[in-house]
Amino acid sequence: MENQPKVKIYSTPACPYCVTLKEYLKEKGFEFEDIDVSQDQNALNEMIEKSGQMHVPVLQIGETIVIGFDREKINGLLNIKE
């Protein structure tokens, strides 16, 4: 996608919401950086600092943090029409 904001997903392999979120973004044609916080303590610390949360998924779209798979908010930020 052209002019797409940078998208990062802080996730773990065991998180079903993380899997659903990644499948949703792939289905909609969005590229993203997948960060496995179960394997990377620095990334976990970064996620907690940005979101105030220890739960995944945490999605960063540009400078905006989205907690969980908030489809409505994600669609708005990425201009996804359903």
PDB file as gemmi writes it, atoms N, CA and C in Angstrom:
CRYST1    1.000    1.000    1.000  90.00  90.00  90.00 P 1                      
ATOM      1  N   MET A   1       0.839  -1.184   0.000  1.00  0.00           N  
ATOM      2  CA  MET A   1       0.000   0.000   0.000  1.00  0.00           C  
ATOM      3  C   MET A   1       0.884   1.248   0.000  1.00  0.00           C  
ATOM      4  N   GLU A   2       0.517   2.208  -0.820  1.00  0.00           N  
ATOM      5  CA  GLU A   2       1.279   3.453  -0.895  1.00  0.00           C  
ATOM      6  C   GLU A   2       0.938   4.364   0.270  1.00  0.00           C  
ATOM      7  N   ASN A   3       1.950   5.095   0.735  1.00  0.00           N  
ATOM      8  CA  ASN A   3       1.766   6.067   1.814  1.00  0.00           C  
ATOM      9  C   ASN A   3       1.129   5.468   3.064  1.00  0.00           C  
ATOM     10  N   GLN A   4       1.364   4.202   3.281  1.00  0.00           N  
ATOM     11  CA  GLN A   4       0.841   3.534   4.469  1.00  0.00           C  
ATOM     12  C   GLN A   4       1.677   3.936   5.673  1.00  0.00           C  
ATOM     13  N   PRO A   5       1.021   4.271   6.797  1.00  0.00           N  
ATOM     14  CA  PRO A   5       1.811   4.547   8.001  1.00  0.00           C  
ATOM     15  C   PRO A   5       2.523   3.269   8.447  1.00  0.00           C  
ATOM     16  N   LYS A   6       3.641   3.447   9.127  1.00  0.00           N  
ATOM     17  CA  LYS A   6       4.386   2.296   9.633  1.00  0.00           C  
ATOM     18  C   LYS A   6       3.530   1.594  10.698  1.00  0.00           C  
ATOM     19  N   VAL A   7       3.426   0.276  10.573  1.00  0.00           N  
ATOM     20  CA  VAL A   7       2.598  -0.511  11.488  1.00  0.00           C  
ATOM     21  C   VAL A   7       3.480  -1.532  12.206  1.00  0.00           C  
ATOM     22  N   LYS A   8       3.404  -1.538  13.537  1.00  0.00           N  
ATOM     23  CA  LYS A   8       4.109  -2.531  14.365  1.00  0.00           C  
ATOM     24  C   LYS A   8       3.078  -3.251  15.205  1.00  0.00           C  
ATOM     25  N   ILE A   9       3.265  -4.561  15.343  1.00  0.00           N  
ATOM     26  CA  ILE A   9       2.401  -5.334  16.232  1.00  0.00           C  
ATOM     27  C   ILE A   9       3.280  -5.998  17.281  1.00  0.00           C  
ATOM     28  N   TYR A  10       3.027  -5.669  18.533  1.00  0.00           N  
ATOM     29  CA  TYR A  10       3.682  -6.340  19.657  1.00  0.00           C  
ATOM     30  C   TYR A  10       2.785  -7.521  20.001  1.00  0.00           C  
ATOM     31  N   SER A  11       3.341  -8.737  19.901  1.00  0.00           N  
ATOM     32  CA  SER A  11       2.500  -9.926  20.047  1.00  0.00           C  
ATOM     33  C   SER A  11       3.280 -11.078  20.672  1.00  0.00           C  
ATOM     34  N   THR A  12       2.566 -12.177  20.894  1.00  0.00           N  
ATOM     35  CA  THR A  12       3.183 -13.448  21.285  1.00  0.00           C  
ATOM     36  C   THR A  12       2.570 -14.544  20.416  1.00  0.00           C  
ATOM     37  N   PRO A  13       3.298 -15.630  20.188  1.00  0.00           N  
ATOM     38  CA  PRO A  13       2.758 -16.711  19.360  1.00  0.00           C  
ATOM     39  C   PRO A  13       1.525 -17.374  19.963  1.00  0.00           C  
ATOM     40  N   ALA A  14       1.384 -17.353  21.281  1.00  0.00           N  
ATOM     41  CA  ALA A  14       0.272 -18.047  21.947  1.00  0.00           C  
ATOM     42  C   ALA A  14      -1.001 -17.215  22.024  1.00  0.00           C  
ATOM     43  N   CYS A  15      -0.973 -15.984  21.546  1.00  0.00           N  
ATOM     44  CA  CYS A  15      -2.105 -15.065  21.675  1.00  0.00           C  
ATOM     45  C   CYS A  15      -3.048 -15.182  20.479  1.00  0.00           C  
ATOM     46  N   PRO A  16      -4.277 -15.697  20.689  1.00  0.00           N  
ATOM     47  CA  PRO A  16      -5.204 -15.856  19.557  1.00  0.00           C  
ATOM     48  C   PRO A  16      -5.632 -14.521  18.939  1.00  0.00           C  
ATOM     49  N   TYR A  17      -5.736 -13.462  19.747  1.00  0.00           N  
ATOM     50  CA  TYR A  17      -6.103 -12.149  19.206  1.00  0.00           C  
ATOM     51  C   TYR A  17      -4.991 -11.601  18.316  1.00  0.00           C  
ATOM     52  N   CYS A  18      -3.739 -11.902  18.671  1.00  0.00           N  
ATOM     53  CA  CYS A  18      -2.597 -11.472  17.854  1.00  0.00           C  
ATOM     54  C   CYS A  18      -2.669 -12.127  16.477  1.00  0.00           C  
ATOM     55  N   VAL A  19      -2.932 -13.428  16.458  1.00  0.00           N  
ATOM     56  CA  VAL A  19      -3.027 -14.181  15.204  1.00  0.00           C  
ATOM     57  C   VAL A  19      -4.152 -13.611  14.343  1.00  0.00           C  
ATOM     58  N   THR A  20      -5.308 -13.368  14.953  1.00  0.00           N  
ATOM     59  CA  THR A  20      -6.460 -12.827  14.228  1.00  0.00           C  
ATOM     60  C   THR A  20      -6.145 -11.444  13.660  1.00  0.00           C  
ATOM     61  N   LEU A  21      -5.501 -10.609  14.459  1.00  0.00           N  
ATOM     62  CA  LEU A  21      -5.138  -9.264  14.023  1.00  0.00           C  
ATOM     63  C   LEU A  21      -4.189  -9.317  12.829  1.00  0.00           C  
ATOM     64  N   LYS A  22      -3.162 -10.160  12.906  1.00  0.00           N  
ATOM     65  CA  LYS A  22      -2.185 -10.264  11.803  1.00  0.00           C  
ATOM     66  C   LYS A  22      -2.863 -10.793  10.535  1.00  0.00           C  
ATOM     67  N   GLU A  23      -3.740 -11.770  10.680  1.00  0.00           N  
ATOM     68  CA  GLU A  23      -4.471 -12.299   9.517  1.00  0.00           C  
ATOM     69  C   GLU A  23      -5.358 -11.215   8.907  1.00  0.00           C  
ATOM     70  N   TYR A  24      -5.992 -10.429   9.748  1.00  0.00           N  
ATOM     71  CA  TYR A  24      -6.862  -9.350   9.277  1.00  0.00           C  
ATOM     72  C   TYR A  24      -6.057  -8.337   8.456  1.00  0.00           C  
ATOM     73  N   LEU A  25      -4.911  -7.908   8.985  1.00  0.00           N  
ATOM     74  CA  LEU A  25      -4.101  -6.916   8.275  1.00  0.00           C  
ATOM     75  C   LEU A  25      -3.565  -7.473   6.956  1.00  0.00           C  
ATOM     76  N   LYS A  26      -3.138  -8.742   6.966  1.00  0.00           N  
ATOM     77  CA  LYS A  26      -2.661  -9.376   5.724  1.00  0.00           C  
ATOM     78  C   LYS A  26      -3.780  -9.428   4.692  1.00  0.00           C  
ATOM     79  N   GLU A  27      -4.969  -9.817   5.150  1.00  0.00           N  
ATOM     80  CA  GLU A  27      -6.138  -9.916   4.279  1.00  0.00           C  
ATOM     81  C   GLU A  27      -6.463  -8.560   3.636  1.00  0.00           C  
ATOM     82  N   LYS A  28      -6.231  -7.476   4.381  1.00  0.00           N  
ATOM     83  CA  LYS A  28      -6.513  -6.127   3.893  1.00  0.00           C  
ATOM     84  C   LYS A  28      -5.331  -5.536   3.115  1.00  0.00           C  
ATOM     85  N   GLY A  29      -4.233  -6.293   3.001  1.00  0.00           N  
ATOM     86  CA  GLY A  29      -3.095  -5.865   2.189  1.00  0.00           C  
ATOM     87  C   GLY A  29      -2.101  -4.958   2.882  1.00  0.00           C  
ATOM     88  N   PHE A  30      -2.069  -4.985   4.210  1.00  0.00           N  
ATOM     89  CA  PHE A  30      -1.148  -4.126   4.952  1.00  0.00           C  
ATOM     90  C   PHE A  30       0.083  -4.900   5.396  1.00  0.00           C  
ATOM     91  N   GLU A  31       1.230  -4.240   5.261  1.00  0.00           N  
ATOM     92  CA  GLU A  31       2.481  -4.798   5.769  1.00  0.00           C  
ATOM     93  C   GLU A  31       2.667  -4.292   7.202  1.00  0.00           C  
ATOM     94  N   PHE A  32       3.336  -5.105   8.010  1.00  0.00           N  
ATOM     95  CA  PHE A  32       3.563  -4.707   9.394  1.00  0.00           C  
ATOM     96  C   PHE A  32       4.813  -5.401   9.905  1.00  0.00           C  
ATOM     97  N   GLU A  33       5.371  -4.814  10.955  1.00  0.00           N  
ATOM     98  CA  GLU A  33       6.501  -5.425  11.667  1.00  0.00           C  
ATOM     99  C   GLU A  33       5.906  -6.176  12.852  1.00  0.00           C  
ATOM    100  N   ASP A  34       6.188  -7.466  12.922  1.00  0.00           N  
ATOM    101  CA  ASP A  34       5.680  -8.308  14.009  1.00  0.00           C  
ATOM    102  C   ASP A  34       6.783  -8.472  15.044  1.00  0.00           C  
ATOM    103  N   ILE A  35       6.521  -8.019  16.261  1.00  0.00           N  
ATOM    104  CA  ILE A  35       7.518  -8.061  17.327  1.00  0.00           C  
ATOM    105  C   ILE A  35       7.041  -9.035  18.399  1.00  0.00           C  
ATOM    106  N   ASP A  36       7.777 -10.124  18.559  1.00  0.00           N  
ATOM    107  CA  ASP A  36       7.427 -11.166  19.530  1.00  0.00           C  
ATOM    108  C   ASP A  36       7.998 -10.786  20.893  1.00  0.00           C  
ATOM    109  N   VAL A  37       7.131 -10.265  21.760  1.00  0.00           N  
ATOM    110  CA  VAL A  37       7.588  -9.796  23.071  1.00  0.00           C  
ATOM    111  C   VAL A  37       7.865 -10.942  24.038  1.00  0.00           C  
ATOM    112  N   SER A  38       7.485 -12.171  23.671  1.00  0.00           N  
ATOM    113  CA  SER A  38       7.812 -13.313  24.531  1.00  0.00           C  
ATOM    114  C   SER A  38       9.286 -13.695  24.381  1.00  0.00           C  
ATOM    115  N   GLN A  39       9.911 -13.244  23.310  1.00  0.00           N  
ATOM    116  CA  GLN A  39      11.314 -13.578  23.048  1.00  0.00           C  
ATOM    117  C   GLN A  39      12.259 -12.391  23.229  1.00  0.00           C  
ATOM    118  N   ASP A  40      11.712 -11.186  23.368  1.00  0.00           N  
ATOM    119  CA  ASP A  40      12.535  -9.973  23.360  1.00  0.00           C  
ATOM    120  C   ASP A  40      12.146  -9.067  24.528  1.00  0.00           C  
ATOM    121  N   GLN A  41      12.940  -9.105  25.582  1.00  0.00           N  
ATOM    122  CA  GLN A  41      12.657  -8.323  26.795  1.00  0.00           C  
ATOM    123  C   GLN A  41      12.665  -6.828  26.506  1.00  0.00           C  
ATOM    124  N   ASN A  42      13.581  -6.368  25.651  1.00  0.00           N  
ATOM    125  CA  ASN A  42      13.637  -4.943  25.314  1.00  0.00           C  
ATOM    126  C   ASN A  42      12.358  -4.503  24.611  1.00  0.00           C  
ATOM    127  N   ALA A  43      11.867  -5.351  23.699  1.00  0.00           N  
ATOM    128  CA  ALA A  43      10.618  -5.034  22.992  1.00  0.00           C  
ATOM    129  C   ALA A  43       9.441  -5.018  23.966  1.00  0.00           C  
ATOM    130  N   LEU A  44       9.433  -5.949  24.922  1.00  0.00           N  
ATOM    131  CA  LEU A  44       8.378  -5.973  25.938  1.00  0.00           C  
ATOM    132  C   LEU A  44       8.394  -4.677  26.744  1.00  0.00           C  
ATOM    133  N   ASN A  45       9.568  -4.251  27.158  1.00  0.00           N  
ATOM    134  CA  ASN A  45       9.705  -3.002  27.909  1.00  0.00           C  
ATOM    135  C   ASN A  45       9.234  -1.812  27.079  1.00  0.00           C  
ATOM    136  N   GLU A  46       9.594  -1.804  25.794  1.00  0.00           N  
ATOM    137  CA  GLU A  46       9.187  -0.733  24.873  1.00  0.00           C  
ATOM    138  C   GLU A  46       7.656  -0.696  24.757  1.00  0.00           C  
ATOM    139  N   MET A  47       7.040  -1.878  24.608  1.00  0.00           N  
ATOM    140  CA  MET A  47       5.594  -1.968  24.486  1.00  0.00           C  
ATOM    141  C   MET A  47       4.903  -1.435  25.746  1.00  0.00           C  
ATOM    142  N   ILE A  48       5.396  -1.828  26.913  1.00  0.00           N  
ATOM    143  CA  ILE A  48       4.808  -1.383  28.185  1.00  0.00           C  
ATOM    144  C   ILE A  48       4.957   0.134  28.322  1.00  0.00           C  
ATOM    145  N   GLU A  49       6.121   0.660  27.948  1.00  0.00           N  
ATOM    146  CA  GLU A  49       6.367   2.099  28.034  1.00  0.00           C  
ATOM    147  C   GLU A  49       5.407   2.873  27.119  1.00  0.00           C  
ATOM    148  N   LYS A  50       5.199   2.365  25.907  1.00  0.00           N  
ATOM    149  CA  LYS A  50       4.338   3.060  24.935  1.00  0.00           C  
ATOM    150  C   LYS A  50       2.860   2.939  25.286  1.00  0.00           C  
ATOM    151  N   SER A  51       2.453   1.773  25.805  1.00  0.00           N  
ATOM    152  CA  SER A  51       1.023   1.498  25.951  1.00  0.00           C  
ATOM    153  C   SER A  51       0.527   1.501  27.396  1.00  0.00           C  
ATOM    154  N   GLY A  52       1.447   1.329  28.340  1.00  0.00           N  
ATOM    155  CA  GLY A  52       1.030   1.168  29.726  1.00  0.00           C  
ATOM    156  C   GLY A  52       0.397  -0.201  29.976  1.00  0.00           C  
ATOM    157  N   GLN A  53       0.527  -1.111  29.017  1.00  0.00           N  
ATOM    158  CA  GLN A  53      -0.108  -2.432  29.082  1.00  0.00           C  
ATOM    159  C   GLN A  53       0.928  -3.544  29.073  1.00  0.00           C  
ATOM    160  N   MET A  54       0.580  -4.651  29.715  1.00  0.00           N  
ATOM    161  CA  MET A  54       1.412  -5.847  29.613  1.00  0.00           C  
ATOM    162  C   MET A  54       0.720  -6.903  28.760  1.00  0.00           C  
ATOM    163  N   HIS A  55      -0.469  -6.570  28.256  1.00  0.00           N  
ATOM    164  CA  HIS A  55      -1.242  -7.525  27.458  1.00  0.00           C  
ATOM    165  C   HIS A  55      -1.013  -7.270  25.969  1.00  0.00           C  
ATOM    166  N   VAL A  56      -1.038  -8.338  25.192  1.00  0.00           N  
ATOM    167  CA  VAL A  56      -0.927  -8.226  23.747  1.00  0.00           C  
ATOM    168  C   VAL A  56      -2.280  -8.569  23.119  1.00  0.00           C  
ATOM    169  N   PRO A  57      -2.543  -8.157  21.902  1.00  0.00           N  
ATOM    170  CA  PRO A  57      -1.650  -7.373  21.057  1.00  0.00           C  
ATOM    171  C   PRO A  57      -1.722  -5.877  21.370  1.00  0.00           C  
ATOM    172  N   VAL A  58      -0.588  -5.231  21.113  1.00  0.00           N  
ATOM    173  CA  VAL A  58      -0.519  -3.772  21.096  1.00  0.00           C  
ATOM    174  C   VAL A  58      -0.074  -3.411  19.688  1.00  0.00           C  
ATOM    175  N   LEU A  59      -0.817  -2.534  19.071  1.00  0.00           N  
ATOM    176  CA  LEU A  59      -0.567  -2.149  17.687  1.00  0.00           C  
ATOM    177  C   LEU A  59      -0.130  -0.696  17.664  1.00  0.00           C  
ATOM    178  N   GLN A  60       0.934  -0.412  16.919  1.00  0.00           N  
ATOM    179  CA  GLN A  60       1.355   0.973  16.731  1.00  0.00           C  
ATOM    180  C   GLN A  60       1.186   1.304  15.255  1.00  0.00           C  
ATOM    181  N   ILE A  61       0.332   2.290  14.984  1.00  0.00           N  
ATOM    182  CA  ILE A  61       0.097   2.754  13.620  1.00  0.00           C  
ATOM    183  C   ILE A  61       0.597   4.188  13.567  1.00  0.00           C  
ATOM    184  N   GLY A  62       1.708   4.393  12.877  1.00  0.00           N  
ATOM    185  CA  GLY A  62       2.355   5.709  12.932  1.00  0.00           C  
ATOM    186  C   GLY A  62       2.761   5.974  14.368  1.00  0.00           C  
ATOM    187  N   GLU A  63       2.222   7.035  14.949  1.00  0.00           N  
ATOM    188  CA  GLU A  63       2.521   7.359  16.350  1.00  0.00           C  
ATOM    189  C   GLU A  63       1.378   6.974  17.293  1.00  0.00           C  
ATOM    190  N   THR A  64       0.323   6.386  16.749  1.00  0.00           N  
ATOM    191  CA  THR A  64      -0.866   6.055  17.540  1.00  0.00           C  
ATOM    192  C   THR A  64      -0.790   4.619  18.061  1.00  0.00           C  
ATOM    193  N   ILE A  65      -1.093   4.442  19.349  1.00  0.00           N  
ATOM    194  CA  ILE A  65      -1.103   3.124  19.978  1.00  0.00           C  
ATOM    195  C   ILE A  65      -2.549   2.627  20.072  1.00  0.00           C  
ATOM    196  N   VAL A  66      -2.767   1.384  19.656  1.00  0.00           N  
ATOM    197  CA  VAL A  66      -4.078   0.746  19.759  1.00  0.00           C  
ATOM    198  C   VAL A  66      -3.909  -0.493  20.636  1.00  0.00           C  
ATOM    199  N   ILE A  67      -4.705  -0.577  21.686  1.00  0.00           N  
ATOM    200  CA  ILE A  67      -4.644  -1.715  22.604  1.00  0.00           C  
ATOM    201  C   ILE A  67      -5.650  -2.766  22.126  1.00  0.00           C  
ATOM    202  N   GLY A  68      -5.164  -3.988  21.907  1.00  0.00           N  
ATOM    203  CA  GLY A  68      -6.043  -5.076  21.496  1.00  0.00           C  
ATOM    204  C   GLY A  68      -6.459  -4.964  20.037  1.00  0.00           C  
ATOM    205  N   PHE A  69      -7.312  -5.866  19.616  1.00  0.00           N  
ATOM    206  CA  PHE A  69      -7.804  -5.880  18.240  1.00  0.00           C  
ATOM    207  C   PHE A  69      -9.079  -5.036  18.191  1.00  0.00           C  
ATOM    208  N   ASP A  70      -8.879  -3.714  18.169  1.00  0.00           N  
ATOM    209  CA  ASP A  70      -9.977  -2.751  18.110  1.00  0.00           C  
ATOM    210  C   ASP A  70     -10.235  -2.451  16.631  1.00  0.00           C  
ATOM    211  N   ARG A  71     -11.042  -3.309  16.011  1.00  0.00           N  
ATOM    212  CA  ARG A  71     -11.261  -3.246  14.560  1.00  0.00           C  
ATOM    213  C   ARG A  71     -11.705  -1.856  14.100  1.00  0.00           C  
ATOM    214  N   GLU A  72     -12.627  -1.241  14.827  1.00  0.00           N  
ATOM    215  CA  GLU A  72     -13.150   0.066  14.427  1.00  0.00           C  
ATOM    216  C   GLU A  72     -12.045   1.123  14.410  1.00  0.00           C  
ATOM    217  N   LYS A  73     -11.246   1.144  15.451  1.00  0.00           N  
ATOM    218  CA  LYS A  73     -10.163   2.127  15.538  1.00  0.00           C  
ATOM    219  C   LYS A  73      -9.097   1.851  14.474  1.00  0.00           C  
ATOM    220  N   ILE A  74      -8.750   0.582  14.283  1.00  0.00           N  
ATOM    221  CA  ILE A  74      -7.749   0.201  13.278  1.00  0.00           C  
ATOM    222  C   ILE A  74      -8.247   0.586  11.887  1.00  0.00           C  
ATOM    223  N   ASN A  75      -9.503   0.284  11.590  1.00  0.00           N  
ATOM    224  CA  ASN A  75     -10.068   0.633  10.283  1.00  0.00           C  
ATOM    225  C   ASN A  75     -10.009   2.135  10.043  1.00  0.00           C  
ATOM    226  N   GLY A  76     -10.309   2.916  11.075  1.00  0.00           N  
ATOM    227  CA  GLY A  76     -10.258   4.373  10.953  1.00  0.00           C  
ATOM    228  C   GLY A  76      -8.850   4.874  10.693  1.00  0.00           C  
ATOM    229  N   LEU A  77      -7.883   4.349  11.430  1.00  0.00           N  
ATOM    230  CA  LEU A  77      -6.498   4.799  11.288  1.00  0.00           C  
ATOM    231  C   LEU A  77      -5.885   4.394   9.944  1.00  0.00           C  
ATOM    232  N   LEU A  78      -6.305   3.242   9.421  1.00  0.00           N  
ATOM    233  CA  LEU A  78      -5.742   2.749   8.172  1.00  0.00           C  
ATOM    234  C   LEU A  78      -6.675   2.958   6.965  1.00  0.00           C  
ATOM    235  N   ASN A  79      -7.781   3.674   7.188  1.00  0.00           N  
ATOM    236  CA  ASN A  79      -8.755   3.944   6.121  1.00  0.00           C  
ATOM    237  C   ASN A  79      -9.251   2.666   5.456  1.00  0.00           C  
ATOM    238  N   ILE A  80      -9.559   1.669   6.278  1.00  0.00           N  
ATOM    239  CA  ILE A  80     -10.091   0.398   5.759  1.00  0.00           C  
ATOM    240  C   ILE A  80     -11.614   0.527   5.695  1.00  0.00           C  
ATOM    241  N   LYS A  81     -12.145   0.252   4.529  1.00  0.00           N  
ATOM    242  CA  LYS A  81     -13.605   0.262   4.364  1.00  0.00           C  
ATOM    243  C   LYS A  81     -14.087  -1.175   4.382  1.00  0.00           C  
ATOM    244  N   GLU A  82     -15.087  -1.471   5.215  1.00  0.00           N  
ATOM    245  CA  GLU A  82     -15.604  -2.847   5.306  1.00  0.00           C  
ATOM    246  C   GLU A  82     -16.859  -2.987   4.484  1.00  0.00           C  
TER     247      GLU A  82                                                      
END                                                                             
